[in-house]
C-alpha cells in the first residue's frame, strides 16, 4: 500500500488499558494510525453472533503457514480460506457482514466507536484510495471465492467495505479500549454491555493466538504468548 510509506517510521507508542478503565501510555500513543488488518477482529466480532457455527462452513480456523495474501492456498483448499484473518478469510467475513448490515462501513465505525466508548474512528481516504488502486490480488482472491460459490454479494461492494475498514484510523488508547472486551470474557466496560458471549470471546482469542500474525503466528505465540492481531499499518493489538 504505497500511501503507508509516507508515515513517519520513527513514531512509536504503546497504550495499556486495564479492566478498571485505567489507561497507561508511552511515546506517540495518542497519534492516530491506520489499523489495517487489526480491523478484521472487529468485523469478525460483528458477524460471529449473526451466523454462529454456520460461519465456519465458509472459513476455517487453522493457521495458514503461508503469506496472508496467498492465492495458491485458496485454490488448493477449494475456496475455503484457512482462517478469518488472512485476506481471503477477511473477504468472506466482509461479504457475510454485507449480507447482514445495510450500511456496513458506517456500522463498522459505529461498532468500534461503541467498543472504545467514544467517537474515535476516521477513515483515511488517501490510504483507502491507495489500497483500491493496488487491489489486483485482493480482487483476484474475491473472484476465486466467487468461483467456488463462497461469496454472496457484489465483488466491488465488498472490496469497498474491506478497504474502508482496513483504512480506519485510531490511536493506541482507543484501539486498546476497543479490544478490552476480549480480556473480559466478552463484556465491554466502555460500551457497558456484553459484546460476545464468554464462549465466543474465548474462540476469537484462540483464533488470534493461532492465526493473528499469519505465518509468524507461532513465533509470536512462542515469544510473547498473548492472543493478538497485527496490521501492516504498524499496529499490534494484544490481549
C-alpha positions as CSV (number, residue, x, y, z in Angstrom):
1,X,0.0,0.0,0.0
2,X,2.1,2.9,-1.3
3,X,0.4,5.6,0.9
4,X,1.6,3.8,4.1
5,X,5.2,4.6,3.0
6,X,4.5,8.3,3.8
7,X,4.0,7.6,7.5
8,X,6.9,8.6,9.8
9,X,8.7,5.4,10.6
10,X,10.0,6.8,13.9
11,X,6.6,7.0,15.5
12,X,6.3,4.6,18.4
13,X,3.7,4.3,21.1
14,X,2.2,1.8,23.5
15,X,-1.1,2.1,25.4
16,X,-2.2,-0.3,28.1
17,X,-5.9,-0.3,29.2
18,X,-6.9,-2.4,32.3
19,X,-10.3,-3.8,33.1
20,X,-10.9,-0.9,35.6
21,X,-10.6,1.5,32.7
22,X,-7.2,2.9,33.7
23,X,-5.1,4.0,30.8
24,X,-1.3,4.0,30.7
25,X,0.7,5.3,27.7
26,X,4.2,6.0,26.5
27,X,5.5,7.6,23.3
28,X,3.2,8.5,20.4
29,X,0.3,6.6,21.9
30,X,-2.2,9.3,21.1
31,X,-1.2,9.6,17.4
32,X,-3.8,8.1,15.1
33,X,-2.6,5.5,12.6
34,X,-4.1,3.1,10.0
35,X,-5.1,-0.1,11.9
36,X,-5.3,-2.1,8.7
37,X,-5.8,-5.9,9.4
38,X,-6.4,-5.3,13.1
39,X,-9.9,-4.3,12.0
40,X,-10.5,-7.9,10.9
41,X,-11.1,-8.7,14.6
42,X,-13.8,-6.1,14.8
43,X,-15.6,-7.4,11.7
44,X,-15.3,-11.0,12.9
45,X,-16.8,-9.9,16.2
46,X,-19.7,-8.3,14.4
47,X,-20.7,-11.3,12.2
48,X,-19.9,-14.2,14.7
49,X,-23.1,-13.8,16.7
50,X,-25.1,-13.4,13.5
51,X,-24.0,-16.7,12.0
52,X,-22.5,-18.7,14.9
53,X,-21.5,-22.2,13.8
54,X,-22.7,-21.6,10.2
55,X,-19.8,-19.1,9.7
56,X,-17.2,-21.9,10.0
57,X,-18.6,-23.8,7.0
58,X,-17.3,-20.8,4.9
59,X,-14.0,-20.2,6.6
60,X,-11.7,-22.4,8.7
61,X,-9.8,-21.7,11.9
62,X,-6.4,-23.1,11.1
63,X,-3.1,-21.3,11.0
64,X,-2.1,-20.6,7.4
65,X,1.6,-21.0,7.5
66,X,1.7,-19.1,4.2
67,X,1.6,-15.4,3.3
68,X,-1.6,-13.5,4.2
69,X,-2.5,-12.9,0.5
70,X,-1.7,-16.3,-0.9
71,X,-3.8,-17.2,-4.0
72,X,-2.3,-20.7,-4.3
73,X,-3.5,-21.8,-0.9
74,X,-7.1,-20.6,-1.6
75,X,-7.2,-22.6,-4.8
76,X,-5.6,-25.7,-3.2
77,X,-8.3,-25.6,-0.5
78,X,-11.1,-25.1,-3.0
79,X,-12.3,-21.7,-1.9
80,X,-12.5,-22.2,1.8
81,X,-10.0,-19.8,3.4
82,X,-7.7,-21.2,6.1
83,X,-8.8,-18.6,8.7
84,X,-10.7,-15.3,9.0
85,X,-7.6,-13.1,9.3
86,X,-5.8,-13.9,6.1
87,X,-7.1,-11.7,3.3
88,X,-9.3,-14.3,1.7
89,X,-10.9,-15.2,5.0
90,X,-11.4,-11.5,5.8
91,X,-13.1,-11.0,2.5
92,X,-15.5,-13.9,3.3
93,X,-16.2,-12.2,6.7
94,X,-16.7,-8.8,5.0
95,X,-19.1,-10.5,2.5
96,X,-21.0,-12.0,5.4
97,X,-21.1,-8.6,7.1
98,X,-22.5,-7.0,3.9
99,X,-25.3,-9.7,3.9
100,X,-26.4,-8.7,7.4
101,X,-25.8,-5.0,7.7
102,X,-27.4,-2.4,5.4
103,X,-24.7,0.3,5.8
104,X,-21.7,-1.8,6.6
105,X,-19.0,1.0,6.6
106,X,-20.8,3.3,8.9
107,X,-21.9,0.4,11.1
108,X,-18.4,-0.9,11.5
109,X,-17.3,2.6,12.5
110,X,-20.2,2.9,14.9
111,X,-19.4,-0.5,16.4
112,X,-15.7,0.3,17.0
113,X,-16.7,3.7,18.5
114,X,-19.0,1.9,20.8
115,X,-16.3,-0.5,21.9
116,X,-13.9,2.4,22.6
117,X,-16.6,4.4,24.4
118,X,-16.1,7.5,22.2
119,X,-16.1,8.7,18.6
120,X,-12.6,7.9,17.6
121,X,-12.7,6.2,14.1
122,X,-11.8,8.1,11.0
123,X,-11.3,6.6,7.5
124,X,-8.1,7.7,5.9
125,X,-9.3,8.5,2.4
126,X,-5.7,8.6,1.0
127,X,-4.9,5.2,2.3
128,X,-8.2,3.7,1.1
129,X,-7.7,5.1,-2.4
130,X,-4.1,3.7,-2.3
131,X,-5.5,0.3,-1.4
132,X,-8.1,0.5,-4.1
133,X,-5.6,1.5,-6.7
134,X,-3.4,-1.6,-5.9
135,X,-6.2,-4.1,-5.4
136,X,-5.3,-6.7,-8.1
137,X,-4.5,-9.5,-5.7
138,X,-7.5,-8.9,-3.4
139,X,-9.7,-8.7,-6.4
140,X,-8.3,-12.0,-7.6
141,X,-9.0,-13.6,-4.2
142,X,-12.6,-12.3,-4.4
143,X,-13.1,-13.8,-7.8
144,X,-11.6,-17.1,-6.7
145,X,-14.1,-17.1,-3.7
146,X,-16.9,-16.3,-6.1
147,X,-16.0,-19.1,-8.4
148,X,-16.2,-21.5,-5.5
149,X,-19.6,-20.1,-4.5
150,X,-18.2,-18.7,-1.3
151,X,-19.2,-15.1,-2.0
152,X,-22.8,-13.8,-2.0
153,X,-22.6,-10.0,-2.7
154,X,-21.1,-7.8,-5.4
155,X,-17.3,-8.0,-5.5
156,X,-16.9,-4.3,-5.9
157,X,-19.2,-3.6,-3.0
158,X,-17.4,-6.0,-0.7
159,X,-14.0,-4.7,-1.7
160,X,-15.1,-1.1,-1.0
161,X,-16.2,-2.1,2.5
162,X,-13.0,-4.2,3.0
163,X,-10.7,-1.3,2.0
164,X,-12.7,1.1,4.1
165,X,-12.4,-0.9,7.4
166,X,-8.7,-1.5,6.8
167,X,-8.1,2.2,6.2
168,X,-9.7,3.1,9.5
169,X,-7.5,5.2,11.8
170,X,-7.4,5.4,15.6
171,X,-4.8,5.8,18.3
172,X,-3.3,3.2,20.6
173,X,-5.6,4.1,23.5
174,X,-8.8,3.8,21.6
175,X,-7.6,0.6,19.9
176,X,-6.8,-0.9,23.3
177,X,-10.2,0.1,24.6
178,X,-11.9,-1.5,21.6
179,X,-10.1,-4.8,22.3
180,X,-10.7,-4.8,26.1
181,X,-13.9,-6.8,25.9
182,X,-11.7,-9.8,24.8
183,X,-9.8,-9.6,28.0
184,X,-13.1,-9.6,30.0
185,X,-15.0,-12.7,28.7
186,X,-16.8,-10.6,26.1
187,X,-18.1,-7.8,28.3
188,X,-17.1,-4.2,27.4
189,X,-16.7,-1.9,30.3
190,X,-16.6,1.1,27.8
191,X,-19.8,0.1,26.0
192,X,-21.2,-1.2,29.3
193,X,-22.7,-4.4,27.7
194,X,-21.9,-7.9,26.6
195,X,-20.3,-7.8,23.1
196,X,-19.8,-11.6,22.8
197,X,-20.7,-14.5,25.0
198,X,-17.8,-15.8,27.1
199,X,-17.6,-18.8,24.8
200,X,-17.4,-16.7,21.6
201,X,-14.9,-14.4,23.2
202,X,-12.6,-17.3,24.0
203,X,-12.9,-18.6,20.5
204,X,-11.9,-15.2,19.0
205,X,-8.9,-15.1,21.4
206,X,-8.0,-18.7,20.3
207,X,-8.0,-17.7,16.6
208,X,-5.9,-14.6,17.4
209,X,-3.3,-16.7,19.2
210,X,-3.0,-19.2,16.4
211,X,-3.7,-17.0,13.3
212,X,-3.4,-13.3,14.3
213,X,0.2,-12.9,12.9
214,X,-0.1,-15.0,9.8
215,X,3.0,-17.1,9.1
216,X,4.6,-15.6,12.2
217,X,1.8,-16.7,14.5
218,X,3.8,-19.5,16.0
219,X,6.8,-17.2,16.6
220,X,4.6,-14.6,18.4
221,X,2.8,-17.2,20.5
222,X,6.2,-18.7,21.5
223,X,7.9,-15.4,22.3
224,X,5.0,-13.3,23.6
225,X,2.3,-15.7,24.4
226,X,-0.6,-13.3,24.0
227,X,-3.6,-13.5,21.6
228,X,-3.2,-10.6,19.2
229,X,-3.6,-9.2,15.8
230,X,-1.1,-7.3,13.6
231,X,-1.7,-4.8,10.8
232,X,0.6,-3.6,8.0
233,X,0.0,0.0,9.3
234,X,2.5,-0.9,12.1
235,X,0.0,-1.7,14.8
236,X,-0.3,-4.7,17.1
237,X,-3.3,-5.2,19.5
238,X,-2.8,-7.9,22.1
239,X,-4.9,-9.3,25.0
